[in-house]
């Protein structure tokens, strides 16, 4: 039996502040290929400040970039 890659995990560390980071997960879905599965992240505030929102914007862009990359792989 051979090993099969079923999950890819990416760690996103924000350039502006490495305390804000996220884990982005893709799973292999047979003939559909790699699909975005989930994203967990941490911000520094209970009430988001502008840096939290900028982090989330950059995180969203990275998820979209990875999704496009994995979809074409």
mmCIF file of the N, C-alpha and C atoms, coordinates in Angstrom:
data_MODEL
# 
_entry.id   MODEL 
# 
loop_
_atom_site.group_PDB 
_atom_site.id 
_atom_site.type_symbol 
_atom_site.label_atom_id 
_atom_site.label_alt_id 
_atom_site.label_comp_id 
_atom_site.label_asym_id 
_atom_site.label_entity_id 
_atom_site.label_seq_id 
_atom_site.pdbx_PDB_ins_code 
_atom_site.Cartn_x 
_atom_site.Cartn_y 
_atom_site.Cartn_z 
_atom_site.occupancy 
_atom_site.B_iso_or_equiv 
_atom_site.pdbx_formal_charge 
_atom_site.auth_seq_id 
_atom_site.auth_comp_id 
_atom_site.auth_asym_id 
_atom_site.auth_atom_id 
_atom_site.pdbx_PDB_model_num 
ATOM 1   N N  . UNK A 1 1  ? 0.848   -1.176 0.000   1.00 0.00 ? 1  UNK A N  1 
ATOM 2   C CA . UNK A 1 1  ? 0.000   0.000  0.000   1.00 0.00 ? 1  UNK A CA 1 
ATOM 3   C C  . UNK A 1 1  ? 0.892   1.238  0.000   1.00 0.00 ? 1  UNK A C  1 
ATOM 4   N N  . UNK A 1 2  ? 0.537   2.232  -0.784  1.00 0.00 ? 2  UNK A N  1 
ATOM 5   C CA . UNK A 1 2  ? 1.355   3.439  -0.825  1.00 0.00 ? 2  UNK A CA 1 
ATOM 6   C C  . UNK A 1 2  ? 0.674   4.570  -0.056  1.00 0.00 ? 2  UNK A C  1 
ATOM 7   N N  . UNK A 1 3  ? 1.473   5.495  0.391   1.00 0.00 ? 3  UNK A N  1 
ATOM 8   C CA . UNK A 1 3  ? 0.964   6.651  1.135   1.00 0.00 ? 3  UNK A CA 1 
ATOM 9   C C  . UNK A 1 3  ? 0.275   7.618  0.181   1.00 0.00 ? 3  UNK A C  1 
ATOM 10  N N  . UNK A 1 4  ? -0.784  8.231  0.667   1.00 0.00 ? 4  UNK A N  1 
ATOM 11  C CA . UNK A 1 4  ? -1.550  9.200  -0.120  1.00 0.00 ? 4  UNK A CA 1 
ATOM 12  C C  . UNK A 1 4  ? -1.644  10.493 0.676   1.00 0.00 ? 4  UNK A C  1 
ATOM 13  N N  . UNK A 1 5  ? -1.289  11.583 0.034   1.00 0.00 ? 5  UNK A N  1 
ATOM 14  C CA . UNK A 1 5  ? -1.402  12.890 0.661   1.00 0.00 ? 5  UNK A CA 1 
ATOM 15  C C  . UNK A 1 5  ? -2.870  13.306 0.663   1.00 0.00 ? 5  UNK A C  1 
ATOM 16  N N  . UNK A 1 6  ? -3.442  13.496 1.841   1.00 0.00 ? 6  UNK A N  1 
ATOM 17  C CA . UNK A 1 6  ? -4.865  13.835 1.954   1.00 0.00 ? 6  UNK A CA 1 
ATOM 18  C C  . UNK A 1 6  ? -5.114  15.239 2.481   1.00 0.00 ? 6  UNK A C  1 
ATOM 19  N N  . UNK A 1 7  ? -4.077  15.871 3.034   1.00 0.00 ? 7  UNK A N  1 
ATOM 20  C CA . UNK A 1 7  ? -4.280  17.180 3.649   1.00 0.00 ? 7  UNK A CA 1 
ATOM 21  C C  . UNK A 1 7  ? -3.023  18.017 3.482   1.00 0.00 ? 7  UNK A C  1 
ATOM 22  N N  . UNK A 1 8  ? -3.217  19.294 3.173   1.00 0.00 ? 8  UNK A N  1 
ATOM 23  C CA . UNK A 1 8  ? -2.117  20.260 3.117   1.00 0.00 ? 8  UNK A CA 1 
ATOM 24  C C  . UNK A 1 8  ? -2.431  21.362 4.114   1.00 0.00 ? 8  UNK A C  1 
ATOM 25  N N  . UNK A 1 9  ? -1.465  21.670 4.953   1.00 0.00 ? 9  UNK A N  1 
ATOM 26  C CA . UNK A 1 9  ? -1.638  22.690 5.993   1.00 0.00 ? 9  UNK A CA 1 
ATOM 27  C C  . UNK A 1 9  ? -0.611  23.792 5.757   1.00 0.00 ? 9  UNK A C  1 
ATOM 28  N N  . UNK A 1 10 ? -1.104  25.019 5.663   1.00 0.00 ? 10 UNK A N  1 
ATOM 29  C CA . UNK A 1 10 ? -0.253  26.187 5.489   1.00 0.00 ? 10 UNK A CA 1 
ATOM 30  C C  . UNK A 1 10 ? -0.365  27.062 6.737   1.00 0.00 ? 10 UNK A C  1 
ATOM 31  N N  . UNK A 1 11 ? 0.766   27.610 7.167   1.00 0.00 ? 11 UNK A N  1 
ATOM 32  C CA . UNK A 1 11 ? 0.780   28.561 8.278   1.00 0.00 ? 11 UNK A CA 1 
ATOM 33  C C  . UNK A 1 11 ? 1.019   29.945 7.681   1.00 0.00 ? 11 UNK A C  1 
ATOM 34  N N  . UNK A 1 12 ? 0.088   30.852 7.930   1.00 0.00 ? 12 UNK A N  1 
ATOM 35  C CA . UNK A 1 12 ? 0.184   32.230 7.443   1.00 0.00 ? 12 UNK A CA 1 
ATOM 36  C C  . UNK A 1 12 ? 0.625   33.105 8.603   1.00 0.00 ? 12 UNK A C  1 
ATOM 37  N N  . UNK A 1 13 ? 1.819   33.690 8.491   1.00 0.00 ? 13 UNK A N  1 
ATOM 38  C CA . UNK A 1 13 ? 2.309   34.631 9.495   1.00 0.00 ? 13 UNK A CA 1 
ATOM 39  C C  . UNK A 1 13 ? 2.316   36.008 8.853   1.00 0.00 ? 13 UNK A C  1 
ATOM 40  N N  . UNK A 1 14 ? 1.608   36.910 9.469   1.00 0.00 ? 14 UNK A N  1 
ATOM 41  C CA . UNK A 1 14 ? 1.446   38.249 8.913   1.00 0.00 ? 14 UNK A CA 1 
ATOM 42  C C  . UNK A 1 14 ? 2.762   39.002 8.959   1.00 0.00 ? 14 UNK A C  1 
ATOM 43  N N  . UNK A 1 15 ? 3.158   39.624 7.844   1.00 0.00 ? 15 UNK A N  1 
ATOM 44  C CA . UNK A 1 15 ? 4.418   40.358 7.775   1.00 0.00 ? 15 UNK A CA 1 
ATOM 45  C C  . UNK A 1 15 ? 4.484   41.521 8.769   1.00 0.00 ? 15 UNK A C  1 
ATOM 46  N N  . UNK A 1 16 ? 3.364   42.187 8.950   1.00 0.00 ? 16 UNK A N  1 
ATOM 47  C CA . UNK A 1 16 ? 3.348   43.387 9.793   1.00 0.00 ? 16 UNK A CA 1 
ATOM 48  C C  . UNK A 1 16 ? 3.450   43.051 11.277  1.00 0.00 ? 16 UNK A C  1 
ATOM 49  N N  . UNK A 1 17 ? 2.924   41.882 11.681  1.00 0.00 ? 17 UNK A N  1 
ATOM 50  C CA . UNK A 1 17 ? 2.912   41.517 13.098  1.00 0.00 ? 17 UNK A CA 1 
ATOM 51  C C  . UNK A 1 17 ? 2.787   39.999 13.201  1.00 0.00 ? 17 UNK A C  1 
ATOM 52  N N  . UNK A 1 18 ? 3.871   39.329 13.527  1.00 0.00 ? 18 UNK A N  1 
ATOM 53  C CA . UNK A 1 18 ? 3.861   37.864 13.520  1.00 0.00 ? 18 UNK A CA 1 
ATOM 54  C C  . UNK A 1 18 ? 3.016   37.257 14.636  1.00 0.00 ? 18 UNK A C  1 
ATOM 55  N N  . UNK A 1 19 ? 2.527   38.069 15.573  1.00 0.00 ? 19 UNK A N  1 
ATOM 56  C CA . UNK A 1 19 ? 1.638   37.549 16.612  1.00 0.00 ? 19 UNK A CA 1 
ATOM 57  C C  . UNK A 1 19 ? 0.274   37.188 16.035  1.00 0.00 ? 19 UNK A C  1 
ATOM 58  N N  . UNK A 1 20 ? -0.075  37.810 14.915  1.00 0.00 ? 20 UNK A N  1 
ATOM 59  C CA . UNK A 1 20 ? -1.314  37.463 14.216  1.00 0.00 ? 20 UNK A CA 1 
ATOM 60  C C  . UNK A 1 20 ? -0.967  36.421 13.169  1.00 0.00 ? 20 UNK A C  1 
ATOM 61  N N  . UNK A 1 21 ? -1.538  35.238 13.300  1.00 0.00 ? 21 UNK A N  1 
ATOM 62  C CA . UNK A 1 21 ? -1.256  34.187 12.332  1.00 0.00 ? 21 UNK A CA 1 
ATOM 63  C C  . UNK A 1 21 ? -2.463  33.292 12.140  1.00 0.00 ? 21 UNK A C  1 
ATOM 64  N N  . UNK A 1 22 ? -2.385  32.467 11.114  1.00 0.00 ? 22 UNK A N  1 
ATOM 65  C CA . UNK A 1 22 ? -3.514  31.606 10.764  1.00 0.00 ? 22 UNK A CA 1 
ATOM 66  C C  . UNK A 1 22 ? -3.008  30.270 10.239  1.00 0.00 ? 22 UNK A C  1 
ATOM 67  N N  . UNK A 1 23 ? -3.883  29.277 10.322  1.00 0.00 ? 23 UNK A N  1 
ATOM 68  C CA . UNK A 1 23 ? -3.637  27.964 9.737   1.00 0.00 ? 23 UNK A CA 1 
ATOM 69  C C  . UNK A 1 23 ? -4.685  27.744 8.656   1.00 0.00 ? 23 UNK A C  1 
ATOM 70  N N  . UNK A 1 24 ? -4.211  27.460 7.443   1.00 0.00 ? 24 UNK A N  1 
ATOM 71  C CA . UNK A 1 24 ? -5.082  27.263 6.285   1.00 0.00 ? 24 UNK A CA 1 
ATOM 72  C C  . UNK A 1 24 ? -4.958  25.808 5.862   1.00 0.00 ? 24 UNK A C  1 
ATOM 73  N N  . UNK A 1 25 ? -6.097  25.116 5.718   1.00 0.00 ? 25 UNK A N  1 
ATOM 74  C CA . UNK A 1 25 ? -6.083  23.684 5.437   1.00 0.00 ? 25 UNK A CA 1 
ATOM 75  C C  . UNK A 1 25 ? -6.832  23.391 4.134   1.00 0.00 ? 25 UNK A C  1 
ATOM 76  N N  . UNK A 1 26 ? -6.194  22.569 3.299   1.00 0.00 ? 26 UNK A N  1 
ATOM 77  C CA . UNK A 1 26 ? -6.812  22.046 2.084   1.00 0.00 ? 26 UNK A CA 1 
ATOM 78  C C  . UNK A 1 26 ? -6.873  20.534 2.217   1.00 0.00 ? 26 UNK A C  1 
ATOM 79  N N  . UNK A 1 27 ? -7.959  19.939 1.709   1.00 0.00 ? 27 UNK A N  1 
ATOM 80  C CA . UNK A 1 27 ? -8.084  18.483 1.718   1.00 0.00 ? 27 UNK A CA 1 
ATOM 81  C C  . UNK A 1 27 ? -8.215  17.986 0.282   1.00 0.00 ? 27 UNK A C  1 
ATOM 82  N N  . UNK A 1 28 ? -7.756  16.756 0.057   1.00 0.00 ? 28 UNK A N  1 
ATOM 83  C CA . UNK A 1 28 ? -7.872  16.143 -1.261  1.00 0.00 ? 28 UNK A CA 1 
ATOM 84  C C  . UNK A 1 28 ? -9.224  15.457 -1.361  1.00 0.00 ? 28 UNK A C  1 
ATOM 85  N N  . UNK A 1 29 ? -9.985  15.820 -2.389  1.00 0.00 ? 29 UNK A N  1 
ATOM 86  C CA . UNK A 1 29 ? -11.341 15.314 -2.553  1.00 0.00 ? 29 UNK A CA 1 
ATOM 87  C C  . UNK A 1 29 ? -11.455 14.513 -3.852  1.00 0.00 ? 29 UNK A C  1 
ATOM 88  N N  . UNK A 1 30 ? -10.644 13.468 -3.951  1.00 0.00 ? 30 UNK A N  1 
ATOM 89  C CA . UNK A 1 30 ? -10.711 12.567 -5.104  1.00 0.00 ? 30 UNK A CA 1 
ATOM 90  C C  . UNK A 1 30 ? -10.603 13.273 -6.431  1.00 0.00 ? 30 UNK A C  1 
ATOM 91  N N  . UNK A 1 31 ? -11.567 13.033 -7.301  1.00 0.00 ? 31 UNK A N  1 
ATOM 92  C CA . UNK A 1 31 ? -11.529 13.592 -8.653  1.00 0.00 ? 31 UNK A CA 1 
ATOM 93  C C  . UNK A 1 31 ? -11.681 15.110 -8.672  1.00 0.00 ? 31 UNK A C  1 
ATOM 94  N N  . UNK A 1 32 ? -12.187 15.678 -7.581  1.00 0.00 ? 32 UNK A N  1 
ATOM 95  C CA . UNK A 1 32 ? -12.328 17.138 -7.499  1.00 0.00 ? 32 UNK A CA 1 
ATOM 96  C C  . UNK A 1 32 ? -11.006 17.827 -7.196  1.00 0.00 ? 32 UNK A C  1 
ATOM 97  N N  . UNK A 1 33 ? -10.036 17.069 -6.731  1.00 0.00 ? 33 UNK A N  1 
ATOM 98  C CA . UNK A 1 33 ? -8.719  17.642 -6.428  1.00 0.00 ? 33 UNK A CA 1 
ATOM 99  C C  . UNK A 1 33 ? -8.679  18.292 -5.051  1.00 0.00 ? 33 UNK A C  1 
ATOM 100 N N  . UNK A 1 34 ? -7.805  19.270 -4.930  1.00 0.00 ? 34 UNK A N  1 
ATOM 101 C CA . UNK A 1 34 ? -7.614  19.955 -3.649  1.00 0.00 ? 34 UNK A CA 1 
ATOM 102 C C  . UNK A 1 34 ? -8.680  21.017 -3.445  1.00 0.00 ? 34 UNK A C  1 
ATOM 103 N N  . UNK A 1 35 ? -9.295  20.992 -2.256  1.00 0.00 ? 35 UNK A N  1 
ATOM 104 C CA . UNK A 1 35 ? -10.340 21.959 -1.917  1.00 0.00 ? 35 UNK A CA 1 
ATOM 105 C C  . UNK A 1 35 ? -10.028 22.602 -0.576  1.00 0.00 ? 35 UNK A C  1 
ATOM 106 N N  . UNK A 1 36 ? -10.349 23.889 -0.485  1.00 0.00 ? 36 UNK A N  1 
ATOM 107 C CA . UNK A 1 36 ? -10.203 24.595 0.781   1.00 0.00 ? 36 UNK A CA 1 
ATOM 108 C C  . UNK A 1 36 ? -11.094 23.927 1.819   1.00 0.00 ? 36 UNK A C  1 
ATOM 109 N N  . UNK A 1 37 ? -10.549 23.670 3.000   1.00 0.00 ? 37 UNK A N  1 
ATOM 110 C CA . UNK A 1 37 ? -11.305 22.993 4.049   1.00 0.00 ? 37 UNK A CA 1 
ATOM 111 C C  . UNK A 1 37 ? -11.639 23.925 5.212   1.00 0.00 ? 37 UNK A C  1 
ATOM 112 N N  . UNK A 1 38 ? -10.604 24.590 5.748   1.00 0.00 ? 38 UNK A N  1 
ATOM 113 C CA . UNK A 1 38 ? -10.861 25.467 6.888   1.00 0.00 ? 38 UNK A CA 1 
ATOM 114 C C  . UNK A 1 38 ? -9.699  26.418 7.107   1.00 0.00 ? 38 UNK A C  1 
ATOM 115 N N  . UNK A 1 39 ? -9.980  27.434 7.893   1.00 0.00 ? 39 UNK A N  1 
ATOM 116 C CA . UNK A 1 39 ? -8.961  28.401 8.275   1.00 0.00 ? 39 UNK A CA 1 
ATOM 117 C C  . UNK A 1 39 ? -9.228  28.796 9.724   1.00 0.00 ? 39 UNK A C  1 
ATOM 118 N N  . UNK A 1 40 ? -8.219  28.648 10.545  1.00 0.00 ? 40 UNK A N  1 
ATOM 119 C CA . UNK A 1 40 ? -8.320  29.119 11.928  1.00 0.00 ? 40 UNK A CA 1 
ATOM 120 C C  . UNK A 1 40 ? -7.295  30.225 12.112  1.00 0.00 ? 40 UNK A C  1 
ATOM 121 N N  . UNK A 1 41 ? -7.659  31.244 12.849  1.00 0.00 ? 41 UNK A N  1 
ATOM 122 C CA . UNK A 1 41 ? -6.760  32.393 12.991  1.00 0.00 ? 41 UNK A CA 1 
ATOM 123 C C  . UNK A 1 41 ? -6.909  32.994 14.383  1.00 0.00 ? 41 UNK A C  1 
ATOM 124 N N  . UNK A 1 42 ? -5.909  33.798 14.727  1.00 0.00 ? 42 UNK A N  1 
ATOM 125 C CA . UNK A 1 42 ? -6.004  34.542 15.972  1.00 0.00 ? 42 UNK A CA 1 
ATOM 126 C C  . UNK A 1 42 ? -5.712  36.012 15.711  1.00 0.00 ? 42 UNK A C  1 
ATOM 127 N N  . UNK A 1 43 ? -6.494  36.846 16.346  1.00 0.00 ? 43 UNK A N  1 
ATOM 128 C CA . UNK A 1 43 ? -6.249  38.277 16.344  1.00 0.00 ? 43 UNK A CA 1 
ATOM 129 C C  . UNK A 1 43 ? -5.810  38.645 17.759  1.00 0.00 ? 43 UNK A C  1 
ATOM 130 N N  . UNK A 1 44 ? -5.485  39.881 17.983  1.00 0.00 ? 44 UNK A N  1 
ATOM 131 C CA . UNK A 1 44 ? -4.980  40.268 19.298  1.00 0.00 ? 44 UNK A CA 1 
ATOM 132 C C  . UNK A 1 44 ? -6.025  40.924 20.178  1.00 0.00 ? 44 UNK A C  1 
ATOM 133 N N  . UNK A 1 45 ? -7.185  41.218 19.619  1.00 0.00 ? 45 UNK A N  1 
ATOM 134 C CA . UNK A 1 45 ? -8.190  41.979 20.359  1.00 0.00 ? 45 UNK A CA 1 
ATOM 135 C C  . UNK A 1 45 ? -9.554  41.309 20.293  1.00 0.00 ? 45 UNK A C  1 
ATOM 136 N N  . UNK A 1 46 ? -10.329 41.429 21.372  1.00 0.00 ? 46 UNK A N  1 
ATOM 137 C CA . UNK A 1 46 ? -11.714 40.939 21.343  1.00 0.00 ? 46 UNK A CA 1 
ATOM 138 C C  . UNK A 1 46 ? -12.568 41.796 20.426  1.00 0.00 ? 46 UNK A C  1 
ATOM 139 N N  . UNK A 1 47 ? -12.345 43.092 20.477  1.00 0.00 ? 47 UNK A N  1 
ATOM 140 C CA . UNK A 1 47 ? -12.975 44.018 19.542  1.00 0.00 ? 47 UNK A CA 1 
ATOM 141 C C  . UNK A 1 47 ? -11.895 44.372 18.533  1.00 0.00 ? 47 UNK A C  1 
ATOM 142 N N  . UNK A 1 48 ? -12.112 44.003 17.266  1.00 0.00 ? 48 UNK A N  1 
ATOM 143 C CA . UNK A 1 48 ? -11.059 44.146 16.263  1.00 0.00 ? 48 UNK A CA 1 
ATOM 144 C C  . UNK A 1 48 ? -10.672 45.607 16.054  1.00 0.00 ? 48 UNK A C  1 
ATOM 145 N N  . UNK A 1 49 ? -9.358  45.843 16.043  1.00 0.00 ? 49 UNK A N  1 
ATOM 146 C CA . UNK A 1 49 ? -8.870  47.166 15.678  1.00 0.00 ? 49 UNK A CA 1 
ATOM 147 C C  . UNK A 1 49 ? -8.489  47.140 14.194  1.00 0.00 ? 49 UNK A C  1 
ATOM 148 N N  . UNK A 1 50 ? -7.995  48.241 13.682  1.00 0.00 ? 50 UNK A N  1 
ATOM 149 C CA . UNK A 1 50 ? -7.709  48.334 12.248  1.00 0.00 ? 50 UNK A CA 1 
ATOM 150 C C  . UNK A 1 50 ? -6.646  47.321 11.828  1.00 0.00 ? 50 UNK A C  1 
ATOM 151 N N  . UNK A 1 51 ? -5.666  47.036 12.689  1.00 0.00 ? 51 UNK A N  1 
ATOM 152 C CA . UNK A 1 51 ? -4.652  46.036 12.345  1.00 0.00 ? 51 UNK A CA 1 
ATOM 153 C C  . UNK A 1 51 ? -5.266  44.646 12.209  1.00 0.00 ? 51 UNK A C  1 
ATOM 154 N N  . UNK A 1 52 ? -6.222  44.315 13.077  1.00 0.00 ? 52 UNK A N  1 
ATOM 155 C CA . UNK A 1 52 ? -6.909  43.029 12.946  1.00 0.00 ? 52 UNK A CA 1 
ATOM 156 C C  . UNK A 1 52 ? -7.621  42.936 11.595  1.00 0.00 ? 52 UNK A C  1 
ATOM 157 N N  . UNK A 1 53 ? -8.293  44.008 11.202  1.00 0.00 ? 53 UNK A N  1 
ATOM 158 C CA . UNK A 1 53 ? -9.005  44.001 9.921   1.00 0.00 ? 53 UNK A CA 1 
ATOM 159 C C  . UNK A 1 53 ? -8.035  43.920 8.749   1.00 0.00 ? 53 UNK A C  1 
ATOM 160 N N  . UNK A 1 54 ? -6.897  44.599 8.836   1.00 0.00 ? 54 UNK A N  1 
ATOM 161 C CA . UNK A 1 54 ? -5.897  44.504 7.775   1.00 0.00 ? 54 UNK A CA 1 
ATOM 162 C C  . UNK A 1 54 ? -5.328  43.084 7.701   1.00 0.00 ? 54 UNK A C  1 
ATOM 163 N N  . UNK A 1 55 ? -5.104  42.465 8.849   1.00 0.00 ? 55 UNK A N  1 
ATOM 164 C CA . UNK A 1 55 ? -4.650  41.079 8.887   1.00 0.00 ? 55 UNK A CA 1 
ATOM 165 C C  . UNK A 1 55 ? -5.668  40.164 8.207   1.00 0.00 ? 55 UNK A C  1 
ATOM 166 N N  . UNK A 1 56 ? -6.937  40.327 8.531   1.00 0.00 ? 56 UNK A N  1 
ATOM 167 C CA . UNK A 1 56 ? -7.979  39.492 7.931   1.00 0.00 ? 56 UNK A CA 1 
ATOM 168 C C  . UNK A 1 56 ? -8.074  39.713 6.424   1.00 0.00 ? 56 UNK A C  1 
ATOM 169 N N  . UNK A 1 57 ? -7.882  40.948 5.982   1.00 0.00 ? 57 UNK A N  1 
ATOM 170 C CA . UNK A 1 57 ? -7.874  41.236 4.540   1.00 0.00 ? 57 UNK A CA 1 
ATOM 171 C C  . UNK A 1 57 ? -6.729  40.491 3.864   1.00 0.00 ? 57 UNK A C  1 
ATOM 172 N N  . UNK A 1 58 ? -5.527  40.579 4.442   1.00 0.00 ? 58 UNK A N  1 
ATOM 173 C CA . UNK A 1 58 ? -4.373  39.904 3.857   1.00 0.00 ? 58 UNK A CA 1 
ATOM 174 C C  . UNK A 1 58 ? -4.524  38.387 3.925   1.00 0.00 ? 58 UNK A C  1 
ATOM 175 N N  . UNK A 1 59 ? -5.122  37.892 5.002   1.00 0.00 ? 59 UNK A N  1 
ATOM 176 C CA . UNK A 1 59 ? -5.383  36.456 5.129   1.00 0.00 ? 59 UNK A CA 1 
ATOM 177 C C  . UNK A 1 59 ? -6.350  35.996 4.042   1.00 0.00 ? 59 UNK A C  1 
ATOM 178 N N  . UNK A 1 60 ? -7.402  36.755 3.802   1.00 0.00 ? 60 UNK A N  1 
ATOM 179 C CA . UNK A 1 60 ? -8.365  36.400 2.749   1.00 0.00 ? 60 UNK A CA 1 
ATOM 180 C C  . UNK A 1 60 ? -7.682  36.345 1.389   1.00 0.00 ? 60 UNK A C  1 
ATOM 181 N N  . UNK A 1 61 ? -6.820  37.293 1.120   1.00 0.00 ? 61 UNK A N  1 
ATOM 182 C CA . UNK A 1 61 ? -6.089  37.298 -0.149  1.00 0.00 ? 61 UNK A CA 1 
ATOM 183 C C  . UNK A 1 61 ? -5.209  36.056 -0.276  1.00 0.00 ? 61 UNK A C  1 
ATOM 184 N N  . UNK A 1 62 ? -4.588  35.651 0.831   1.00 0.00 ? 62 UNK A N  1 
ATOM 185 C CA . UNK A 1 62 ? -3.725  34.472 0.802   1.00 0.00 ? 62 UNK A CA 1 
ATOM 186 C C  . UNK A 1 62 ? -4.540  33.198 0.598   1.00 0.00 ? 62 UNK A C  1 
ATOM 187 N N  . UNK A 1 63 ? -5.702  33.102 1.226   1.00 0.00 ? 63 UNK A N  1 
ATOM 188 C CA . UNK A 1 63 ? -6.567  31.931 1.023   1.00 0.00 ? 63 UNK A CA 1 
ATOM 189 C C  . UNK A 1 63 ? -6.986  31.847 -0.442  1.00 0.00 ? 63 UNK A C  1 
ATOM 190 N N  . UNK A 1 64 ? -7.361  32.964 -1.026  1.00 0.00 ? 64 UNK A N  1 
ATOM 191 C CA . UNK A 1 64 ? -7.761  32.989 -2.434  1.00 0.00 ? 64 UNK A CA 1 
ATOM 192 C C  . UNK A 1 64 ? -6.590  32.596 -3.329  1.00 0.00 ? 64 UNK A C  1 
ATOM 193 N N  . UNK A 1 65 ? -5.401  33.112 -3.053  1.00 0.00 ? 65 UNK A N  1 
ATOM 194 C CA . UNK A 1 65 ? -4.212  32.784 -3.849  1.00 0.00 ? 65 UNK A CA 1 
ATOM 195 C C  . UNK A 1 65 ? -3.908  31.284 -3.763  1.00 0.00 ? 65 UNK A C  1 
ATOM 196 N N  . UNK A 1 66 ? -3.930  30.743 -2.542  1.00 0.00 ? 66 UNK A N  1 
ATOM 197 C CA . UNK A 1 66 ? -3.659  29.318 -2.371  1.00 0.00 ? 66 UNK A CA 1 
ATOM 198 C C  . UNK A 1 66 ? -4.719  28.462 -3.044  1.00 0.00 ? 66 UNK A C  1 
ATOM 199 N N  . UNK A 1 67 ? -5.979  28.879 -2.944  1.00 0.00 ? 67 UNK A N  1 
ATOM 200 C CA . UNK A 1 67 ? -7.063  28.126 -3.569  1.00 0.00 ? 67 UNK A CA 1 
ATOM 201 C C  . UNK A 1 67 ? -6.864  28.067 -5.088  1.00 0.00 ? 67 UNK A C  1 
ATOM 202 N N  . UNK A 1 68 ? -6.496  29.179 -5.684  1.00 0.00 ? 68 UNK A N  1 
ATOM 203 C CA . UNK A 1 68 ? -6.237  29.206 -7.127  1.00 0.00 ? 68 UNK A CA 1 
ATOM 204 C C  . UNK A 1 68 ? -5.049  28.310 -7.475  1.00 0.00 ? 68 UNK A C  1 
ATOM 205 N N  . UNK A 1 69 ? -4.003  28.367 -6.653  1.00 0.00 ? 69 UNK A N  1 
ATOM 206 C CA . UNK A 1 69 ? -2.805  27.542 -6.872  1.00 0.00 ? 69 UNK A CA 1 
ATOM 207 C C  . UNK A 1 69 ? -3.117  26.051 -6.743  1.00 0.00 ? 69 UNK A C  1 
ATOM 208 N N  . UNK A 1 70 ? -3.856  25.690 -5.712  1.00 0.00 ? 70 UNK A N  1 
ATOM 209 C CA . UNK A 1 70 ? -4.183  24.267 -5.479  1.00 0.00 ? 70 UNK A CA 1 
ATOM 210 C C  . UNK A 1 70 ? -5.177  23.752 -6.512  1.00 0.00 ? 70 UNK A C  1 
ATOM 211 N N  . UNK A 1 71 ? -6.072  24.606 -6.974  1.00 0.00 ? 71 UNK A N  1 
ATOM 212 C CA . UNK A 1 71 ? -7.063  24.181 -7.968  1.00 0.00 ? 71 UNK A CA 1 
ATOM 213 C C  . UNK A 1 71 ? -6.406  23.851 -9.307  1.00 0.00 ? 71 UNK A C  1 
ATOM 214 N N  . UNK A 1 72 ? -5.309  24.525 -9.590  1.00 0.00 ? 72 UNK A N  1 
ATOM 215 C CA . UNK A 1 72 ? -4.644  24.291 -10.875 1.00 0.00 ? 72 UNK A CA 1 
ATOM 216 C C  . UNK A 1 72 ? -3.580  23.202 -10.779 1.00 0.00 ? 72 UNK A C  1 
ATOM 217 N N  . UNK A 1 73 ? -3.314  22.714 -9.571  1.00 0.00 ? 73 UNK A N  1 
ATOM 218 C CA . UNK A 1 73 ? -2.263  21.689 -9.392  1.00 0.00 ? 73 UNK A CA 1 
ATOM 219 C C  . UNK A 1 73 ? -2.734  20.321 -9.838  1.00 0.00 ? 73 UNK A C  1 
# 
